[in-house]
Amino acid sequence: LRVNATVTVINVLKNELTEEGAQKLVEVAESKHNQIKTLCGIADDTTAVDFGGWGLGPADAILLAFDLRVNATLTQLDLRLNSLSEQSTGLVRSAQNRGA
């Protein structure tokens, strides 16, 4: 990813990443040499996503926060029945508010 500027969509949700690993992926995606628009496989014109019951965890919340910051069209996100902490949920909410 550090040298491939043509990849725009990847999905690394539910890959048992650590929070540190997820943050590293976000840092690479945010670098000026990348065109990555999603780390969660969400198409850039998507308005609603249902991740309810996917078993997502804190690392997944970091990835979702990135997607929400770069995808302004996403207005509905269902995260019910996941393993997200209050801190993880807050991170996603904060990113959603900044992306809107």
N, C-alpha and C positions, 0 to 999 in steps of 0.2 A: 504493500500500500504506500510506502514512503516514496516509491519511484514510479508508480503507475498512476498517471493523471487521467486515464480514461475510464476507470471504474467509477460508477456513480451510485450503484445500488448494491448493498450487501445485507445479509440478514444473519446476525450472530446471536440472536436471542436464544435462550435456553441451551447455551453451550457450556454451562458450568464455569463461566468465567469468574475470576475474583473481581472484587470492586476495583482493585488496582489495575487489573488487566483491562477491564472495561474503560477505565479512565484513560489508559494509554491509547486504546483504539480511538477514543474521542479526540485525543490530542493529535493523533495522526490525521484523522478525518478533518480536523479544523485547520490543518497546516495549509499554507497558501498554495502548495503544489498539488493539492487534491481537489477533486470535483465531487466528492462523496456527498450525496444528499440524504442518505438513510443508512443507518446501521441495523435497522429493524425490518427492512424489506417493504417499507411503506411507500407506495407510489406518490410522487409529488403532487398529484391532483386528488388524492384521497381526502374525503371530508370526515369519515367515521371509521374507527377501527375497534373491533371487539377482541380484546385479549383476555376476556373473562375466563377464569379457570385454567389458564395456561401454566400455572405453577411458576410464574415469574418471580425473581428474587431481586435483591438490592443491586446487583450488577446490571440486571436488565433495566432497572429504573434509570441508571446512568445512561444507558444506550437510548432509552426512550426520551430522556431529557434532551439529548442531542437532536434527535429527530424533531421534537416539538419546537426547538429553537430555529430549525431551518425549514420546516414545513408549515407555512402560514395557512394553508387550506384546511388542515386537520382541526376540526372543531369539536368532535366527539370521540372520547376515548374511554372504553370500558375496561377497567382493571379489577373488577370484582373477583373474589375467590382466588387471590394470588398470595404469595408469601412476601408481601411488601411491608416493610416497617413503616412507622409513622414518618421517619426521616426520609425514606425512599419515596413515599407518597408526596411529601412536601417538596422534594426535589423535582418531581414530575409536575406538580401543580405550579411551582415557580417558573419552570421552563415554559409551560403552557401559557402562562400569563405574559411572559416576555415575547413569545412567538406571535401572540395575537395582535 
